[in-house]
Every structure is written in structure tokens, then in C-alpha cells.
Amino acid sequence: MKRHLEFLDKFSDKFLQSDFGKGTLLSGVVLGFVAYNQTKGEKGESGYSNAKIQDSPLYKQLNFGRLSLRDIKKHLSRLPELIKAYKIEPSFLIEDLAGYSQELLLNSKGKDLGIDGNFAFVTGFMNWRNYFWEIYKDYTKEKEVVELEIEKTDKGEDQDV
């Protein structure tokens, strides 16, 4: 599955132009996705869950505004157990994005998040839905096509007689 990260180039912030900045923002997206999935509720009229991300255990463990790189690494290192415990799907996508964000963090020379890093992380965390589905927009298209094909076969359309 191809990652669409072009939207990152639109940011003019110098911090976000670095691998460290991109890794920090994408880590926020990953952990925001996980926090949301920890609190899945009933789906409302909009199709989205009524869950409040503020009620997730992960949200309560994050010290927003004072995060260090060590904090992010600690939470990212727990991803395999969180994905399994909360049955987070599509797990292969979140694993892919987590791996990529971790690679960016490891390859960069960033030592401290500071104000810029905390801001980038929170931006990713709070906007996880927009960014995650922008990154994996091909997945949603493929899923729609598959669902449409399944629907047609259930109705008996497109079957050879």
C-alpha cells in the first residue's frame, strides 16, 4: 500500500520539513488513531463513533505540551500489544505508518521535541483522522470497490449463467 505523504510538503514550518518533524507529526497521527480505537463507541448518524478520545487510557498517559522524545518512543514501543489488545483495524496500515514514523525519528538527529515538536505531535494527534486517511486514500478506494463487488454478487448481478 502506497503512502501519500505529499500533504507534508505543503507545510511551510521549518520543523516539519525535517525528518524529525515529519516523524513527530506522524507519531501523533499513529497514537491518535490508537487512542480513538481504545474508546470505540456506537456509531452515530455521521457514521463516526461517538467515542471521546479524551476518555482513552493513552490520552490520559500523554503529558501534552511537555512531551519528550523518550515519551513518544515509550508509547510507540507499546503499539504491538495495543493493536492486539484493542483489535485495531486495519492493523497493517497502522503498523506501516508507525514503522515509517519510527524510522524517521531514528534516522534524524533530533534529541528534544521542544515547543515545535510538541506542537507537531499534538497537530498529528488531534487531526489523526484527516491525516491517516489522506495518507492511505488508496485503501479507502480499494475498500469501496471490493464492497461494491461483494454487493453485486450478493444481489446476483455479474454472475455467469
N, C-alpha and C positions, 0 to 999 in steps of 0.2 A: 504494500500500500504506500503510495507516494505521499510525502508530507508537503503541504503547501505552506511555506513559510514566507511568502512574498510580502505579506502584510507587515512583517517586522521591518522591512526596508523603508516603509512609509514613515516610521517614527524618526523624528529629527534629533531626539535626545542622544547625546554622545555615549551615555552609558549603555543604551540599548543597541548601539551599533557595535559594541564589543561582544565577543563570545560569552564573557562573564555576564553581561547584562541580559543577553538572549537566554542563557541558561537559567538565570534567576527568574525571569518572567515566565519561561516555560515550566519551571518548577512550581511556580504559583498556579499555573493552569492545571498541572497534574494534581497537586494537592487540593485544589478547589474542586476538581472532579471527584476525587476520593471523598472529601468531606461531604459533598452533596449526596453521594451514594451511601454514606453512612446513615443518612436520615431520610431515605426514600419514604414518601408518604403516598396517599391516594392521589391519583391524577385528577386534576381539576378540569374545568371547561377548556382551558387553553392547551391541554394535553400535557402540560408540565406538572410535576409533582408539587404538592402543597408543602413540601418539606422546607424547613428553615435551616439554612446552612449553619446558623449560629448555634443550633442545638447539637451539632455533631461533636463527637469526642475530640476529633482532630482540631477543629476550630478552637475549642477550649484550651488546647495544649499550645497553640501558637501565640507567641508574645508579639503581636503586631506592633510595628514601629520600632521594635528593639530586637528584631531577629538577627542572628549571626549566621554565617555560612555553616557553622557547626550545627545549628538548629535545623537548617534545611537538609543537610546531609543525614542527620539523625532520622528525620521523618521520611525522607526518600528511601533510606535503607530498610524501612519497615513495610514498604509497598507490597512485596510478595505476600506477606501474611495478611495485610489489609484487603488485598484483592480477593484472596481466598475466603477470608472470614465474612466479608460482606457480599460475596458473589458478584463482584463488579464486572459488568459487561459494557462494551466489548473490551475484554481484558487485553487482547493482543494490541489494541490501539493505545491503551494507557501505558502498557509495558513499553511499547515502541517510543512514545513521547517521553516517558520517564528516562529510558535509556539514553535518548538523544540529549535531553537536558542535563543529565549527569555527565555525559561525555563533554559537553560544552563547559561545564563547571570544572571538570578535571583538567581539561586542556588549557584553560585560561590561567592567568597568574593572579586572579582576584583573591584577596585574603579577607577583606572585610566588606560587608554589604553597605554599611553606612546609610545615609538618607536615601541616596539614589537606588540602592539595592532593595531597601525596604519598600520604597515606593513601587519599583518594578514588580516585586513579588506580590504585593497587595493588588496591583493592577491585574496581574495574571490570575490571581486567586478569585477576585471578585467578578472578573469577566470570563471565567473559565468556559462557560457555555458558548459564547460567541467565538472565542479563540480556538477552542478544541474542535468545534465543528467546521470552522474555517480551515484549519489545518488538515482535517480529514474529510473535506467536502466530497471527494470521490467515493468514500464509503457510503455516505447517505444516498448518493445517486445509485450506486450498485444495489443497495438495500431496497430502494424503491422499485427498481427493475425486477429484482427477484420476487418481491411481494406481489407485483403485478402479474408476473408469470404464474405464481402459485394460485392467485385469484382466478386467472383464466382457466387453469387446469381443474380447479375445484368446480367451476361452472360448466365444464365440459367443452370449452372452446379450445381451438387449436389442436384437437386430437384427431389423429388419422383414423379413418373408418375403414 
